[in-house]
């Protein structure tokens, strides 16, 4: 008879995932929650939305979309949008007809001509929503109520959790671009940058090693083909910043987006041209450190590419004004500063974009390239190896969803000066990594005290609801007390 550990490992092994359109629809519930929150907020009748309503819009629907309503997202969306629309009409329509503050919010045009980094509401909402989905899925995957098609696939295919891992790396890339924009004119020595990179990743590396220790010594279930025998996602996150420091000298001549493309193409060329390489990755025995951890080591290249694409997005997302050539490189020179000094070349005008313009342009480019690769590539998406189709899928998804978030902010008049974001999403974003760690620890504690795979739907829902409430309360308490823990 199989042990409980073996049963739990079998529960998350050998899965094939589900279709990309379904993943898009399920995760769109995060967008719907943000839309509904803005819809009610725009009535002007509430200065600060009740946190219970905030939780009900931005946490509970996401939990339901991954469990009870996973096969009926349309109904879940209606249950969210219809009541909020009624509240909007009842509160807003009389004011519009009586011409009392009836004009829609307008985004004030900035008169500044100096570049500065700002906090964009749509990025906060995007990262907060992504962290909420990730946190829920980490525990929900261990319960039968969580559809197996959403769990990580074995080798080939797409799933919601596979997308979550890549999205986490992409969003970290966006955040890391702040430092690049701050230091465009201040050059540090390579050794100094390497030291700072390793210092920043040291805590995550320690966490990754601690996770390895506890998994091996507490008989906790593990999925070896996910990252390998000793590797885990925390180690990948820890090594990304220090390793990518070594490409910094190249970025003075080659844009980061070109380096990201080169990494993916070279890696894919090796997989396609060398059958022995792919055979080794899939079938080789785990008799050395490299072979034992081949998934984590080899997929690191794909995550490097995703991280670089995140940095590239940050160049046109994080500033208060469009800057010269921000479509593909970090820049702090605004168009206003150049006006009257020299005539802009067509290339400069084309590659100087607003946040929404940059997102829509890159999204279109990635959609075209992704469709071509999917149509002619001999292999499917593989999160296990982070191959080219996986990188394209992750980047296309994140750029596309950021476009919706950005467009929604424009619709409701949100901007860096009018920073309207649900507090639960703001709180998750403000302490993202520590809350991601807390979610992992809590998941481990739940698994050691509950036989999750034998839980009924009601038991699963109650445990997951309690887990979400716990994480939400901790995040809000930290945020309201201005406690920001950086790992």
N, C-alpha and C positions, 0 to 999 in steps of 0.2 A: 504494500500500500504506500502511496506517495506521502511524503511529509508535507506539512503546511507550507514550508519554504518552497518546495518543489511545485506545489499546486499554484502558489502565487507567481512563481517565475513562469510557469506554463501559461498563466492567465494573460501575461503581457508579451508572450513570445510567438513568433510565426505569423504576425498580423500583416495585412495587405493595405490598410488604409481605406480612403474613400475619394470621391471625385473632388477636384478643386472648386467647381462652382458651389458645391454644398458647403465647403469650408468657408468660402466667401460669405455665403448667406448666413451661416451660423454666427460667424464673428461680426457680422453687420449689426447684431443686436447691441454691441457697444456703441456704434454710431447712433442707433435709434435712441438709446438711453441718453446720450449727450444732446441729441436733438430735442427730446422731450423736456429735459432739464432747462435748456435754453428757451423753449417755447413757454414754459410756465414762468421762468425768470423774466421774460420780456413783457409780461403783463404789468410789471412794476408794482404789484400789490404786496410783494414780499421782498424785503431787503436782503435777507439771508434765508435761503430755503432750509426748511427743517431737515436735520441730518437723517431722520428716519425716511423721509421721502427721497432724499439723495441716495440712501442705501437701497431703497426699493426700486429706483430707476437704474442705478449703475452697478449693482451687485447681484440682486436677486434674479433679474432677467437673464444675466449671463450664466448664472448657476442653472437656471431652468433650461436654457438653450443647450447646455451640455448634458442634460439629463432628461427630465420629464418631457420637455417640448422639443427634443432634438429632431423629431420627425415632423414637427408642425411649427416651424419658425414663423410662417405667415400668420397663424393664429396668435402666437406670442407677440408679434409685432403689432397686430391690431389691438390686443389687450393693453399695450403700452400707449400707442398713439391716440386711440379714440378718446380715452378719459382725459388725457393731457390736452387734446384739441378742444374738448368741451370746456375745460377750465380756461383755456386761452380765449375762446369765443365769448364766454360769459363775462370774463373780466376785461377783455380788450375791446370788444365790439362797441359797447356803450361809449367808451372814451373816444373811439375813432369817429363815431357819428356825431358826438358833441364837440369835436375838434379840440379836445383837451389832450395835449401832448400826443396828438394822433400821428405825427410824422414818424416814420421809421427811424431807427438809430442810424446815424451816419458816422462813418469812420473819419475822424478829423485828419486832415492832411497835415503832415508834419512840415514845419518850416525849417527844421534843422538841416544842416548840410554836412554834419560830422557823423561818422559812423560810430555806433556803439552797440554792444551786445544787449539784447533785451529778452525778456521772458515771454514767449509766445503762448497764448492760451491753448491753441490747437495742438501744440507739441506736448504740453502738459496733459491734456485730455487723452491724446493718442498714447503716450507712455503709461499714463495711469490705467487706462482701459486694458492695454496689453498686459500689464502686470497683474491686474485683477483676473483676467482670463488664465494667465499662466499659473497663478496661485491656486485657482480653483481646480484646474486640470491636474496639478501635481498630486492632489489627494484623490480627486474624483476618479482617476484612472484605476484605482485599486478597488472600486466598487462595481458590481454588475450593472448598476443603473447607468453607468457611463458607457456609451456605445463603443464597441471594440474598434470600429472604423476610425474613431478619433484618436486612438492611442498610437504610439510610435510604431512605424512599420519595421519589419525585419530587415529588408534590404532595399527593395524597389517599391516605389509608390509614394503617395502623398497622404498626410493626415494633419489634423489640427495641431497635435502636439509637436510634430516635426516642424511645422511652420512657427510655432511658438519659440522654439530654440533659436532659429535663425533671426526671428524678429527681435529677440532680446539682444542679440549681437548687433544688429543693424541700429537699434535705438541707442545702444552704448556708443556706437560710432558717431551718431549725431551729437551726443553730449561731449565726446572727446574733441570734436572740432572747435569747441569754444576756446580751448587752449591754443589751437593752431591759429585762430583768428586774433587772439591776444598777442601772439608772439610773431606776427608777420614781419615786424621790423627788428625784433630782438632775436639774434641768433645765439643759441647756446652750443657749447661743445658737445660732440657726439657722446662722450663718456658721461657727461652730466645728464643728458637726456636718457641714456640707458639706465643710469642709476635711479633717476626719478621714476622711470617706467617700472623697474623691478620693485622699487619701494612701494609704488601704488598697487602693484599686483601681489605683494607679499602676503597680505591678509587673506586674500582669496585663495592663494596657493596653500596657506596653512589650513584654511577651511576645507579645501579639496582633499588634503592629506588626512585631516581628521575624519572626514566622511569616509574615506577609504578604510581607515582603522576601525571605525565603528561598524561598517558594513561587514568587514571580514571577521570581527570578533563578537558580534551580537546575532549572528545567524540571520541577518536581514536579507530579504530577497534581492537578487541582483540580476541584471540583464547584460550579460557579458558582451554581446554583439552591439550594444549601444555605443560604448566608447572604448571598451577593452577591459582587461582584467584589473588594472590599477588606475586607469584614467577616468576622469569624470568631467562634467561640464564646468565645475568651478576651476579646474586646472586650465581648461581652455580659456576661460575668461581672464584668468590671472596672467597668462602668457601673451595674450594678444597685444596689449600696449607696449611692453618692453621689446618684443620681437619686431613689431612694426616700426619701432624707432629706427631700426637699421635701414629702412627705405627712405627716411627723411632726406638724406643727401641727394637721392635721386629725384625727389619731388621738386627740386629747384629747377629742373629741366623737363621732367616728365610729370604731367598731371596725375593725381592719385587715381582718377577713374581709368586712365590708360594702364596704370600698374595693376589695378584690380582685374581688368580685362585680360592682361597678359598672364597673370597668375592662373586664372580659370582656364584659359585656352591651353597653356602649357600642361597643366595638370590633366586636362581632358585628352590632350594629344597622347600623353603617356598611357592613359587607360584604354584609348581606342586602338593605338598602334601596337601595344604590347599585351597579348593575351595572357602571358604569364603573370603580369602585374595584377590583373583583375582576378585571375585564379588564386593567386596568393592572398589577396584581400578577402576573398570569400571563403576559401577552403583550407588555407594553411593551418597547420597545428600551432598552438601557442607555446612554443618551446624556447623563446627568447623574449627580452623586454620589448623589442620592436614588434615582433609577431603577436605577442600577447596584448599589445595596446595599439595595434595597427589602425583601428577605426579612429581613435582619438588623435593619433599623430597625423594620419593622412588627411582626415577631415579638417584639420587645423588650417590647411591651405585654403579650403573653401570658406571657412569662417574669416580668414584674413581678408579675402576678397569682399565678403559681405560687410565687414567692419569698415573697409576703405570706401565702399559705396555709401555707407552711413555718414562717414566724414564728408564726402563730397556733397551730400544733401545738406549737411549743416552749413556749408559755405553760403547758400542762398536762403536758408531758413532762419538763422539766428540773429540777423542784423535788423536795425530799424530802417535801413535804406538799402536799395540795390547798390551793389558795388561792382567795380570794373571786373568783367570776366568771371563773376562769381558762379557762373554755370558749371565751371570745371576747376576752379582754383580758389584758394583763400585770398581775400582782398579786403582792404579797408578804405580804398579810394572810391568816393561816391561820384556819381555823374554830376551833381551840383558843383563839386569841387573842380571838376574838369571843364565845365562850361566856361567859355570865354578864354580859356588857356590854350586849348588846341581842339581841332576838329576831330570828332570821334570817327574811327574807321567803321565800315559796315560790320566787320567781325566783332568789334567791341560792343556795338549796339545789340547785335544778335545774342551775344553771350553775357550780357548784363541783364539779369532777370529779377523779377519780383518773386516772393515765395511761391505764390500760386502758379505763376508763369513757369518757374523752374520745375515745379512738381508735375504740372500737366505735360510739359515738353519731355521730361525724362520718362514719365509714365508711358507716353505714347511710344517713345523709342524702345523701351523695354518690352512693351506689349508686342510690338512687331517682331523684335528679335526673338522673344520667347516663343511665339507661335511658330516661327521658322525652325528654331532648334527642336521644339517638341515634335514638329512634323517630320523632320529628317534625321534626328538623332537615334542611333540604334538602341540606346538604353533609356530607361525611365528615370524619373527623379530618384535620388538616393540621399536621404539625410545621413545615412550611415557613413557615406564617403564624402558628403558635401560636394557632389560633382557639379558640373556646369549647369545642367537643368535645375538643380536644387537652388543654386545661387541666383539664377535668373528668376525663378518662381518667388523666392523670398523677397528679393529687391523690388520686383514688380508689384507684389502685394502691398508692401509697406509704402511705396511711393503712391500707389493708388489710393490707399486708405488715408494717408496724410493729405492727399488732395481733397477728399471729402471733408475731413476735419477742418482744413483751411477754408474751403468754400463755405462751410457752415458758420465759421466765425465771421466771414464777410457778410453773410446773410443776416446775422443777428447783431452785427456791429461790435463784435469783440475784437480787441487788439491789445497790444502790450500796455497801453495806457488805461484801458477798460478791461481789466483782466478777470473776466467772469468764467470761473471754472468750478465744477462741483468740488466741495471740500474733500470728499472721500477719494477722488482721483488726484487732487493736489497732494493729499497726504501720502498716497501710495507712491507718487512720483518723487516726492521729496526725500524719501528714505527707501528707494527702490531695492538696492542690493541687500540691505539688512532685513527688509521684509521678505525678500525672496529667500534669504537664509532661514528666517523664522518659519516661513511656509514649509520649507524642507524639513526642519527639525520637528515641527508640529505633525507633519505627515508621518515621520518616523515614529513618534510617540503614539499616534492613533493606530498605526499598523501593529505596534507591539502590544496594544491593549484590546484591539478589536479584530475579530476574524472578518476582515472587510469583504472577502469574496463570497461569504455566506450570508451577507446582510440583505434584508428585504429592501424593497424600494423605499418604504416609509422610513426604516432605520437609516438607510443611506442618505436620504434627503435631510433628515433631522441632524445627523452628524455633520454633513456638509454645510448646512445652514449655520450651525453653531460655530463651525470652523471659520466661515466667512465673517460672521459677526465678531469673532475674536480678533481676526486680522484687521478688520475695519476699525474696531475700537482702539487697538494698539496704535495703528497708523495715525488716527485722528488725534489721540492723546499726545503722541510725539510731535505732531505738527503744531497743535495749538500751544504746546509748551516750548515751541521753537527748538526742539531737539533734533538735530540733523546729524546722523551717523554716517560718515563716509568710510567705505572699506577700500 
